[in-house]
Each structure stands twice: as structure tokens, then as C-alpha cells.
């Protein structure tokens, strides 16, 4: 029989011990000589796991055999675990090869002289044992890596942007790794969080970074998705998460299986949490399309007091009477429901919003609170400006020292290119941060926003938007309110003060007929979780 040989090792340890490729090859050739087989070609594969078919040499061998590029009647392996450690894929490829008249033979499990039922039974048993062994090895390995992570060590892979791997020997002489802050990338991460917290969206942040000449670790331009990946990574607040996703499926694992490894933070926890809040605020609302397109005014916001589900349209008397009722109740689920006349509630909510919640007194109070917060923010940033200015001077002095050494001929410029680039990059990042703080400190509200006429103008525009067009009214209610909750005969409107204040300050536009957005200029110093 004409055979191709497939020796494989997955680790360096295997290659150095009895399962080395030369040793497997020697055993397979001896097997061929003993049974009268002829070797056609050998496909040695190093450093590839048999848990799947993601093996370049293996795939080439299969392609050669199935296409007829290599003429052979079988594949010879030292052990069936060299072919696969996955029962399903072993059967899949064996059936595929069988249709072309190609067998899979093993030195340690010879089955040529057995009847087909017995041969298949032995193969299935061996493949099951191989997969079990592989699964157990994976379980033991993961357990060791979890223990390693609990001690604060890094288990390998690509470190997050802004960090690098520091290797050292532990007390037993074993080589261990830890994440440490990469100074060349640290400033870029801080700039991303700073810009985003000021109201620049992820796309705008990426544009600004690219305009300043900053690139990713791979030398590519920044994109919106790359910026969002930075903003969502808890490593930057000092918490690296190991075992977050399943390596096979990519799905997130339960919280109890994750290991939180403390690392040096790059940004304060407060600014990280603020970035997460802004992301939630700016993210498109994930809502059932039937709810979003519903003709009813309050459907996206009105919540059932019993189960918390959305309340939607219910009709009676052939549509003559219209009510809000719990979606779960209308679908026959376990909720007693609550029927509320739609006409009454659709009239009361906009009226309360414009006449009570958005009264001139309340709007003026919001503006004053915002101005007070801005003044406090300006005082806090002044000390930061001084510290950054000193850091810029320190880096400029170090850069001047490098140039002085080059002019004196004591060092070659080519030997210091990387250090010069690092210093320039650091100065540029610090200057960018300094400019941002100065811009933030210099921001002040124009006097006219405190006037009664200005605030009345805002109320007038809002009233017009809420009563002139039902679709526009629905959009604005979703913009200013997060939910409407019924408690007996009481109705609670839950909204966000920061979004309302932003809308008031933007009152210079001609009208409010455009669809509102939660983006735009971020108002620092205002608690984004305030509710009214």
C-alpha cells in the first residue's frame, strides 16, 4: 500500500522527548517495512495542536490527497492522537478520505487485519480516549493559569495597548511575567479618555489622534472601533481580566470564572467610569423594532409597575377606546396588567414636562448649578496645568541634553533616534493635554443664558416640538426622559439633568425640529446620573 507519513508534535517538550518527529518517522518507516507498505511522501508538522484542523501542513496533505496531486491509499500516523484529538473531526475527515479510497493507519493501533466493525470500534474507543485526555489537559492547564493569574502574573498573549510584558524570576527560579505600563503608549491612552470625557465621540477622537500623527502599535491609523476597545477595557483603571472569554467559542464566561488581576492603572477610576457612562448614553438604544415604530406616544418609556415590561397599545370596542397596558399581560404572561386611558396620559405627560418640570425657576436653577460646577472644575484643573507644564519643561530639558551630546560628538544620532522620538512624542502628548485643560478652564457660559427671556424661548420651542408633531414629540420625550413609572395614581417621570442642561445651552438654534442627539459637547462637572 502506498502511504504518506504524518508525524506531528504540538509542543517543544514533545519534540525533545520520545514523541519527537524524527522518532515518530523512524517508527512509521519501520512499520512500513514490516507490513510491506511504500512511503510516498512525508508531511512533518511542528507546533500544531490536533484539537482542530487549523494546521497548515495537515490541510496541505488533505488537499494533495483529495485532489490526486499525491497518489496514496492511506495516511500513516504514529498514534491516532497525532491525527486528531477531536472525536467529531476525526470521524469527519476519515469519512471524507474514505470516499476517495484512503485509510488512516496507526503504528500503535494496527487494524488492517481486523473486520470493519471491530476496527471501527477500536478506532472510536481510541479517539474518545484521545479527546478525553485533551479535554483533561486543557482543564488542568487552565487551572494552573488561573492560579498564576490570582498571584498577579500575566499568562501570555498580546498585552493591551499601553502595557508591555516584564519578565522576571520568582523565588523558585521560574520565569514569570507581569504587565507594566508602557511609557511610549501611556500618554495616548490618557489622551483618548480625556478627549472622550470632554464630549468628543470615538470617531472624532480617532480623527484627532491621526491628525497628530499617532498610530496604533501595528503602525495603523486609529479607528472608531479601536478607540472604543480602549475605552471599554478595564485594564486601564488597574484591573486586567483573565479568562473572560471561551477560547473556542469566543463567548463571555460567567463572572465567577473570571480572574481580576491588579495592574498599575493608566487612568483614574473616576474618568474610566465616566467614559462608560458616556458610552451608555451615546449608544443606540436596543429596543424592539415594534416598540420603536409604535404610533403610541409613550410606549418606549412607560413601564409596567408590576413586572417592569413596556406598556403598549390596547384597544376596545373595535378601536374606539385606546389604552396603555402591560405587554406581558397582553401576551398572556404572568402579569396582572394595568389599563390606563391613552388620551389622558398622552395629554398629562407633555403638559407636566413643559409647565412643571421645565418651569423657568427649575431651568434657571439647573443653569446656576452648572455654572457653579464649571467654576469648581476650573480651580481643580489649574493645579494639573502647572504639573503638566513642569513635565513638558523636564522632557524638553532631557531632549536638549541628548542634542548637546550629539553636537559634542560623544554619541551618534542614529543610536538615539528611538529615544529622541519617544521624548518628542511625550512632549506632544503633554502639550495636547495642557491645551485641553486650558480650553476647558476658559469655557464660560454667555450671560444671556441666565435671562428669563432666553429660558422662556427654550420652553416655547420645546412646547412647539411636543405639540406640533407626534413623531417629533415621541423623539423628544425619549431624549429628555429615561422612563415613566406608574405608582397607583401617581406618575413618576425619570430624566437626566445633564442632557436637559445641554439642550438649554444649545438654545441659540432656530428651532428644535431636528432630531436630538445625546452627543455634542460634554458638560464636565455635572453628575450624569442625576435624576429628577
Secondary structure by P-SEA (a helix, b strand, c coil): cbbbbbbbbccaaaaaccccaaaaaaaaaaaaaaacccccbbbbbccccccccccaaaaaaaaaaaaccccccbbbbcccccccccaaaaaaaaaaaaaacbbbbbcccccccccaaaaaaaaaaaaaaaaaaaaaaaaaaaaaaaaaaaacccccccccccbbbbbbbccccbbbbbbbbccccaaaaaaaaaaaaacccaaaaaaaaaaacccccccccccaaaaaaaaaccccccbbbccccccccccccccccbbbbbccccccaaaaaaaaaaaaaacccccccccccccccccccccccccccbbbbbbcccccbbbbbbcccccccccccccccaaaaaaaaaaaaccccccaaaaaaaaaaaaaaaaaaaaaaaaaaaaaaaaaaaaaaaaaaaaaaaaaccccccccaaaaaaaaaaaaaaaaaaaaaaaaaacccccccccaaaaaaaaaaaaaaacccaaaaaaaaaaacccccccccbbbbbbbaaaaaaaaaacccccccccccccccccccccccccc
